[in-house]
Amino acid sequence: MCKSRDLTDIEKGMIIGYRARGGSISETAAFVKCSRSAIVNVHNNWKNQEGVEYRRANCGAPQAINDRGERRLRRQVKSDRRATVDALMAQMNQQCPRKLSRTTVQRTLLRIDLRSRRLISACMLTSVHRKKRHAFALQHKHWTLE
């Protein structure tokens, strides 16, 4: 019996086709090698045109920040690139009736692909610098610590 896994689309199609042809629940279960309750559930969902047989996509609490909140957060980040998560959280909590935590704001930033970066503080080398450094390295490659 297939209690430990979900039915594939092919198996669901086989169930619907076998039942539409007039097969009984037990015959269909034996044909597809599945439980009778799975046969009944798939056939009822197909008959009622629900389409969603399992609710894994709908589990958990609703997101605290919706699409509109994400757009607002993105605008705040773009207006002040150096703002910290705590500062963004404070700004969002002023505008939003629902109080957001630091973790919620951080996860939302990661979900909308806004990640923190560090600025490079070193000067970029020009081609002249590279040539001079290479010449110095070749000239002094046999030097020792003494």
C-alpha positions as a printed Julia matrix, in Angstrom:
146×3 Matrix{Float64}:
   0.0    0.0     0.0
   1.2    3.52   -0.65
   0.73   5.24    2.71
   4.23   6.67    2.9
   4.17   8.63   -0.36
   1.9   10.79   -2.44
   0.39   9.44   -5.63
   1.99  10.54   -8.87
  -0.01  12.29  -11.56
   0.12   9.11  -13.67
  -1.36   7.04  -10.86
  -4.09   9.63  -10.31
  -4.89   9.54  -14.02
  -5.05   5.73  -13.9
  -7.45   5.91  -10.95
  -9.72   8.43  -12.68
  -9.69   6.47  -15.93
 -10.38   3.12  -14.28
 -13.23   4.56  -12.2
 -14.67   6.39  -15.25
 -14.71   3.08  -17.14
 -16.89   1.6   -14.41
 -14.37  -0.16  -12.2
 -15.18  -0.55   -8.54
 -13.1    0.95   -5.74
 -11.6   -2.42   -4.81
 -10.74  -3.29   -8.42
  -9.13   0.11   -8.92
  -7.13  -0.26   -5.69
  -5.86  -3.66   -6.82
  -5.03  -2.31  -10.29
  -3.08   0.73   -9.06
  -1.75  -1.09   -5.94
  -2.98   1.59   -3.59
  -5.34   1.87   -0.63
  -9.09   2.14   -1.08
  -9.19   5.45    0.82
  -6.65   6.95   -1.6
  -8.83   5.84   -4.52
 -11.92   7.45   -2.95
 -10.05  10.69   -2.15
  -8.57  11.07   -5.65
 -11.86  10.29   -7.36
 -13.84  12.69   -5.11
 -11.32  15.48   -5.69
 -11.52  14.93   -9.44
 -15.32  14.87   -9.33
 -15.45  18.09   -7.31
 -12.73  19.69   -9.47
 -10.73  20.75   -6.41
  -7.36  19.97   -7.93
  -5.48  20.23   -4.63
  -5.38  16.78   -3.07
  -2.83  17.55   -0.4
  -2.29  20.74    1.53
   1.49  20.79    1.97
   1.78  24.1     0.13
  -0.74  25.75    2.46
   0.75  24.67    5.78
   2.22  27.01    8.38
   1.4   30.5     9.5
   0.78  33.21    6.89
   3.73  35.44    6.08
   3.99  38.58    8.2
   5.21  40.66    5.24
   3.11  40.45    2.08
   4.05  41.6    -1.45
   3.26  45.21   -0.67
   5.44  45.09    2.44
   8.27  43.55    0.43
   8.08  46.4    -2.08
   8.12  48.95    0.76
  11.14  47.23    2.33
  12.94  47.17   -1.02
  12.34  50.94   -1.43
  13.7   51.61    2.05
  16.84  49.61    1.36
  17.42  51.37   -1.97
  16.96  54.8    -0.39
  19.53  54.04    2.33
  21.97  51.33    1.28
  23.83  51.35    4.61
  20.77  50.9     6.82
  21.0   48.05    9.3
  18.34  45.41    9.8
  17.4   47.02   13.12
  16.88  50.41   11.44
  14.79  48.81    8.68
  12.76  46.95   11.3
  12.05  50.2    13.15
  10.94  51.91    9.93
   8.69  49.0     8.99
   7.15  48.89   12.48
   6.28  52.61   12.24
   4.33  52.04    9.01
   2.92  48.57    9.64
   0.19  47.86   12.23
   1.63  44.38   12.79
   4.93  44.45   14.7
   7.74  42.67   12.88
  10.73  41.0    14.45
  14.34  41.42   13.39
  14.39  37.82   12.1
  11.31  38.39    9.94
  12.88  41.44    8.3
  16.2   39.59    7.78
  14.49  36.57    6.18
  12.43  38.82    3.93
  15.56  40.63    2.75
  17.17  37.29    1.92
  14.03  36.09    0.13
  13.95  39.17   -2.13
  17.68  38.75   -2.88
  19.01  41.71   -0.91
  22.16  40.5     0.79
  24.74  42.46    2.73
  28.09  43.18    1.14
  31.31  44.71    2.43
  33.02  47.55    0.64
  36.54  47.01   -0.64
  38.87  49.46    1.07
  41.96  48.72   -1.06
  42.94  50.78   -4.08
  42.66  49.13   -7.44
  45.96  48.45   -9.18
  46.58  49.97  -12.59
  48.52  48.22  -15.33
  51.6   50.33  -14.46
  51.4   49.18  -10.84
  51.16  45.56  -11.92
  54.18  45.83  -14.2
  56.28  47.46  -11.48
  55.24  44.85   -8.89
  56.05  42.04  -11.31
  59.49  43.53  -12.09
  60.22  43.9    -8.35
  59.18  40.29   -7.7
  61.39  38.97  -10.5
  64.34  41.08   -9.34
  64.08  39.95   -5.71
  62.82  36.36   -6.02
  66.13  34.85   -4.76
  66.29  36.95   -1.62
  66.23  35.19    1.75
  65.2   36.45    5.19
  68.77  37.53    5.95
